[in-house]
Amino acid sequence: MPAGVITRVAPRSLAQRLGLQPGDELLAVNGHSPRDVIDVQFYSAEEEVTLTLRRAGQEMTRQARRRYNEPLGLDFARPTFDVDIRRCNNHCDFCFVAQMPPGLRSSLYVKDDDYRHSFLFGNYVTLTNLDESDWARIEEQFLSPLYVSVQATDPDLRRHLLGNPAAPDVMAQLERLARLGIEVHTQLVLIPGLNDGAHLDRSIGDLAALYPAVRSVSVVPVGLTRFHRGGCRKQTLAEARATFEQVSGWQERLLAQLGVRFAYLSDEWYLRLGEPPPPLEAYDGLDLTENGVGLASRFLAGRVWRSLPQPATLVTGTLFAPLLRQVTAGMKKVQVISIINRFFGETVTVAGLLTAQDVIEQLTGQELVGTVILPAVMFRGPEGQSLDEKQPSDIATALGRPIITADTLHPCTLANLQT
């Protein structure tokens, strides 16, 4: 029987009232053995809640009537209880996991493609590993929205891009989700000479035909590290400009046709081309920031840099540095230092892929001003670790000066490299 290990019981919750404790194993919710936190949420959405748990090897049952608006209040060691995360069955030439160097923590080499994580966390998945039981569950539990990596709507081209000759027709899958009332956000990772140009036109047009079930398409450039051994390459500036104009044209037409722009460019297009990020309203009320879309616009709208502690040294990747320098130009006690990503290669320019070793090596010996502020997206590993398993305190020790991290100053993240 699968069990979810409880790590936290929220105050003033039903679970606290029932006496649940961290370390308990949740075995059943209203008679159902939960496979994951989705099942816990789904089966506990009743007035009467019965929980079966195991504590120190002993099984016990707790039952109560849920009070109005009372949360269940449980956190778990991991979101899935039954099996490990669903693995990817594709072989994308541009897969980020396949571009990782050896020697990093094991979790970075997991090729996940789990529709449950798509629902829970907004992860983009390909839908190539679903069976009929998965479809039945999506319908029964109404798992909406989902986030789907399309790459191309032409079935043969998509199979080529995914390295999966058996990949189903994604348009048929999206149409099926539409019939179920499931909202979908999609993405196209563009690889020059493969799915751009006329193929990009077809993909945007096909996806827009399914609006509003398909709610958006994010257009992101392929991300390649120095460990890439496939046949992909980055867009040239001329190719990036052509894509920018192409998608901008679609936005104008779709705004007139649908009332929304529907197709959204990730921040990298604007920053690389030196284009001003659009106002927040250009994203039509959507939050696509986990996919690297609209973070720069939120940064500019929030004006958080005006309340920076001074003096300060702001550290970021090479992509975001020009915009950060622009908005802090009038601050005499603030300096911006961009870090070249030598660990993954200079074509990787986002702050979320900076390593502690690159930061330490490139800041050592520099005349730093005040507190050093690092991008918080560097430290998304277990216990706040960087990709090379360092914490901010390790960098502070190496540099001999105070370090703080900030979420809102560094909008360019790992998200635009997802498959």
C-alpha positions in Angstrom: 0.0 0.0 0.0 1.5 3.4 -1.0 2.0 5.9 1.8 2.7 9.6 2.0 5.2 10.6 4.7 4.0 13.7 6.4 6.6 16.4 6.9 4.4 19.3 8.3 1.0 19.7 9.9 -0.4 23.2 9.5 -1.7 25.1 12.5 -5.5 25.5 12.7 -6.1 22.7 10.2 -8.2 19.6 10.2 -5.0 17.5 10.3 -3.9 19.3 13.5 -7.3 18.8 15.1 -7.1 15.1 14.3 -3.7 14.9 16.0 -1.6 14.0 12.9 2.2 14.5 13.4 5.2 14.9 11.1 6.6 11.4 10.4 3.2 9.8 10.2 2.5 7.9 7.0 -0.9 8.6 5.4 -2.3 5.2 4.1 -5.9 6.1 3.1 -8.2 9.0 2.7 -12.0 8.2 3.0 -11.2 4.6 2.1 -9.0 5.4 -0.9 -5.2 4.6 -1.0 -3.7 7.9 -2.2 -1.1 7.7 -5.0 0.0 11.3 -4.6 -1.0 14.6 -3.1 -3.6 15.1 -5.9 -5.5 12.0 -4.5 -5.2 13.4 -1.0 -6.8 16.7 -2.1 -9.5 15.0 -4.2 -10.6 12.4 -1.8 -10.5 14.7 1.3 -12.8 17.2 -0.3 -15.8 16.0 1.7 -17.5 17.2 4.9 -16.7 13.9 6.6 -13.0 13.0 6.5 -11.6 9.6 7.6 -7.8 9.3 7.5 -5.9 6.0 8.0 -2.3 6.4 9.1 0.7 4.5 10.4 2.8 5.8 13.3 5.7 3.9 14.6 4.5 0.7 12.9 1.0 0.9 14.2 -2.1 1.7 12.0 -4.7 4.0 13.4 -7.8 5.8 12.1 -8.9 9.4 12.7 -12.2 10.8 11.7 -13.9 14.3 11.9 -16.4 16.6 10.2 -14.6 19.3 8.4 -15.4 22.9 9.5 -16.3 25.5 7.0 -13.3 26.5 4.9 -11.0 24.4 7.1 -7.8 23.2 5.2 -6.6 19.6 5.5 -3.2 21.1 6.3 -0.7 18.4 5.3 2.7 18.7 3.6 4.5 15.5 2.4 8.1 14.5 1.8 7.4 14.1 -1.9 4.3 14.7 -4.1 4.0 11.2 -5.4 3.6 8.2 -3.1 3.0 5.2 -5.4 5.9 5.3 -7.8 8.8 7.5 -8.6 8.2 10.5 -10.9 7.0 9.6 -14.4 10.1 9.5 -16.6 10.4 10.9 -20.1 10.3 8.4 -23.0 11.6 11.0 -25.6 15.1 11.6 -26.8 15.2 15.3 -27.7 18.4 16.5 -29.2 18.0 19.7 -27.1 17.1 18.1 -23.8 18.7 20.0 -21.0 19.3 17.0 -18.8 21.3 15.4 -21.6 23.5 18.5 -21.6 24.5 18.2 -17.9 28.1 17.5 -17.0 28.9 14.5 -14.8 29.4 14.8 -11.1 26.4 16.8 -10.1 23.7 15.7 -7.6 21.6 12.8 -8.9 18.3 14.6 -9.1 19.6 16.8 -11.9 19.8 13.8 -14.2 16.2 12.8 -13.8 14.3 13.2 -17.1 10.8 13.9 -15.7 7.7 14.0 -17.8 4.9 13.6 -15.3 1.4 15.1 -16.0 0.8 15.2 -12.2 3.7 17.6 -11.8 2.4 19.6 -14.7 -0.9 20.1 -12.8 0.7 20.6 -9.4 3.7 22.8 -10.3 3.2 24.0 -13.9 5.9 21.8 -15.4 5.8 21.4 -19.1 5.2 17.8 -20.3 4.9 16.2 -23.7 1.9 13.8 -23.0 3.8 11.1 -24.9 3.6 8.6 -22.0 -0.1 8.7 -21.1 -2.3 5.6 -21.1 -6.1 5.3 -20.8 -6.0 5.2 -17.0 -4.2 8.5 -17.0 -6.8 10.0 -19.4 -9.6 8.7 -17.1 -7.9 10.3 -14.1 -7.5 13.6 -15.8 -11.2 13.6 -16.6 -12.4 12.4 -13.2 -10.3 14.7 -11.1 -10.4 17.5 -13.6 -6.7 18.2 -13.6 -6.7 21.7 -15.1 -4.7 23.6 -16.2 -2.0 21.4 -17.7 1.2 22.6 -19.4 2.3 21.0 -22.6 5.5 21.1 -24.6 4.3 21.0 -28.2 7.5 22.1 -30.2 5.6 21.6 -33.4 2.0 20.7 -34.4 3.2 18.8 -37.5 3.1 15.2 -36.3 6.1 14.0 -38.2 8.2 17.1 -37.3 7.3 16.7 -33.7 8.3 13.1 -33.6 11.6 14.1 -35.1 12.2 16.8 -32.6 11.3 14.5 -29.7 13.3 11.6 -31.1 10.2 9.5 -30.6 8.7 7.8 -33.6 5.8 6.6 -31.5 4.8 10.0 -30.2 1.0 10.5 -30.6 -0.5 13.4 -32.6 -0.4 16.2 -30.0 -3.2 18.1 -31.8 -5.5 15.1 -31.3 -4.5 15.1 -27.6 -5.1 18.8 -27.2 -8.5 18.4 -28.8 -9.3 15.6 -26.4 -8.3 17.8 -23.4 -10.5 20.6 -24.8 -13.5 18.2 -24.9 -12.9 17.4 -21.3 -12.8 21.1 -20.4 -9.2 21.1 -19.4 -7.3 24.3 -20.0 -3.8 24.0 -21.5 -0.8 26.3 -21.7 1.7 25.2 -24.4 5.2 26.0 -25.4 7.3 25.9 -28.5 11.1 25.6 -28.0 12.5 27.0 -31.3 15.4 25.4 -33.0 16.7 27.3 -36.0 16.1 25.5 -39.3 13.8 23.0 -37.8 10.6 24.3 -36.2 10.8 28.0 -36.9 9.7 30.0 -40.0 6.7 28.4 -41.8 6.5 25.6 -39.1 6.2 28.2 -36.4 3.3 29.9 -38.4 1.6 26.5 -38.6 2.0 25.7 -34.9 0.7 29.1 -33.7 -2.2 28.9 -36.1 -3.1 25.3 -35.1 -2.9 26.1 -31.4 -4.8 29.3 -31.7 -7.7 27.4 -33.4 -8.2 25.6 -30.1 -8.5 28.8 -28.0 -9.8 29.2 -25.3 -9.1 25.5 -24.3 -5.5 26.1 -25.4 -5.0 29.3 -23.5 -1.5 30.3 -24.5 1.7 29.4 -26.4 5.0 30.5 -25.1 7.8 30.8 -27.7 11.2 30.2 -26.2 14.6 29.9 -27.8 16.5 26.6 -27.5 19.1 26.6 -24.7 22.4 24.8 -25.3 25.3 24.2 -22.9 28.9 23.6 -23.9 28.2 19.9 -23.2 25.7 19.7 -26.1 26.7 17.0 -28.6 23.7 17.1 -30.9 23.0 19.0 -34.1 21.1 22.0 -32.6 22.5 25.5 -32.6 21.4 28.9 -31.1 19.6 31.4 -33.2 21.7 34.1 -34.9 20.7 37.7 -34.1 19.2 37.9 -37.6 17.1 34.7 -36.9 16.1 36.0 -33.5 15.0 39.3 -35.0 12.9 37.4 -37.7 11.2 35.3 -35.0 10.5 38.4 -32.9 8.8 40.1 -35.8 7.0 37.0 -36.8 5.5 36.4 -33.3 4.8 40.1 -32.9 2.7 40.0 -36.1 0.8 37.0 -34.8 0.1 38.9 -31.6 -1.5 41.8 -33.5 -3.7 39.5 -35.6 -4.8 37.3 -32.6 -5.5 40.3 -30.4 -8.0 41.5 -33.0 -9.4 38.0 -33.6 -9.4 36.5 -30.1 -9.1 39.5 -27.8 -5.8 38.3 -26.4 -2.3 38.1 -27.9 -2.2 34.3 -27.2 1.4 33.9 -28.4 4.0 35.2 -26.0 7.7 35.6 -26.4 10.0 34.6 -23.5 12.1 37.4 -22.0 15.3 36.2 -23.8 14.1 37.5 -27.1 13.6 41.0 -25.8 16.8 41.1 -23.8 19.0 39.6 -26.4 17.7 42.0 -29.1 17.8 45.0 -26.9 14.0 45.5 -27.2 12.1 47.0 -24.3 10.0 44.4 -22.4 6.3 44.9 -23.0 4.0 46.3 -20.3 2.4 43.7 -18.0 -1.0 44.1 -19.7 0.6 42.6 -22.8 0.4 39.2 -21.1 -3.4 39.4 -20.9 -3.5 38.7 -17.2 -1.6 35.4 -17.5 1.3 34.4 -15.2 3.8 32.5 -17.4 6.8 33.6 -15.4 7.8 30.0 -14.6 8.5 29.6 -18.3 10.7 32.7 -18.5 7.8 34.8 -19.9 7.1 38.2 -18.5 9.5 38.3 -15.6 11.4 41.4 -16.9 8.1 43.2 -17.3 7.1 42.3 -13.7 10.5 43.5 -12.5 10.1 46.8 -14.3 6.5 47.3 -13.1 7.4 46.5 -9.5 10.3 49.0 -9.3 11.9 47.0 -6.5 15.3 48.4 -7.4 14.3 51.7 -5.9 14.3 50.2 -2.4 17.7 48.4 -2.7 19.9 48.4 0.3 22.9 50.7 -0.5 25.7 50.4 -1.1 25.3 47.1 -3.0 26.8 45.0 -5.7 24.2 43.3 -7.8 25.2 40.0 -9.4 23.4 38.5 -12.4 23.8 36.6 -15.6 25.0 38.3 -18.8 21.5 38.4 -20.3 19.8 40.5 -17.6 22.8 42.7 -16.8 22.2 45.5 -19.4 18.6 46.0 -18.2 19.7 46.0 -14.5 22.4 48.5 -15.3 19.9 50.7 -17.1 17.4 50.9 -14.2 20.2 51.5 -11.6 22.2 54.0 -13.6 21.4 56.9 -11.3 22.4 55.1 -8.1 25.9 56.1 -7.3 26.3 53.4 -4.6 25.1 50.5 -6.7 27.1 48.5 -9.1 26.1 45.6 -11.4 28.4 42.8 -12.2 27.6 40.2 -14.8 28.9 36.7 -14.4 30.0 34.7 -17.5 28.8 31.2 -17.2 32.0 29.2 -17.7 30.6 26.1 -16.0 27.9 25.5 -18.7 29.4 27.7 -21.4 29.0 31.3 -22.4 25.9 30.6 -24.5 24.1 30.0 -21.2 23.3 33.5 -20.1 20.5 33.2 -17.5 20.9 33.8 -13.8 19.3 30.6 -12.8 22.2 28.5 -14.2 25.0 30.4 -12.5 27.2 28.3 -10.2 28.9 29.3 -7.0 32.3 28.5 -8.4 31.8 31.0 -11.3 30.6 33.7 -8.9 33.5 33.2 -6.5 36.1 33.1 -9.2 34.9 36.2 -11.1 34.2 38.3 -8.0 37.5 37.5 -6.2 39.8 40.4 -6.6 37.1 42.8 -7.8 36.4 46.0 -5.9 33.0 45.2 -4.6 30.6 47.8 -3.2 28.7 47.1 0.0 26.5 44.0 0.3 26.7 41.5 -2.5 23.2 40.6 -3.7 22.9 37.3 -5.6 19.9 35.9 -7.6 17.9 33.6 -5.4 17.2 31.4 -8.5 20.8 30.2 -8.2 19.8 28.3 -5.0 16.9 26.1 -5.8 18.5 22.8 -4.9 18.0 20.9 -1.7 18.4 23.1 1.4 19.0 26.1 -0.8 22.0 24.8 -2.7 23.3 26.0 -6.0 23.9 23.6 -8.9 27.4 22.9 -7.6 26.0 22.3 -4.1 27.0 25.5 -2.4 25.0 27.8 -0.3 25.1 31.6 -0.1 27.1 31.3 3.2 29.8 29.4 1.3 30.1 32.3 -1.2 30.1 34.8 1.7 33.0 32.9 3.4 35.0 32.7 0.1 34.6 36.4 -0.6 34.8 37.6 3.0 31.8 39.9 2.8 28.0 39.7 3.5 25.8 38.0 0.9 22.0 38.2 0.5 19.7 36.7 -2.1 16.8 38.4 -3.9 13.9 36.8 -5.9 12.6 39.8 -7.7 15.8 41.3 -9.1 16.8 38.4 -11.5 13.9 37.4 -13.8 15.9 35.1 -16.2 15.7 31.5 -15.0 16.2 27.9 -16.0 12.6 27.6 -17.2 13.2 28.5 -20.8 15.4 25.5 -21.2 12.8 22.9 -20.4 11.9 20.3 -23.0 
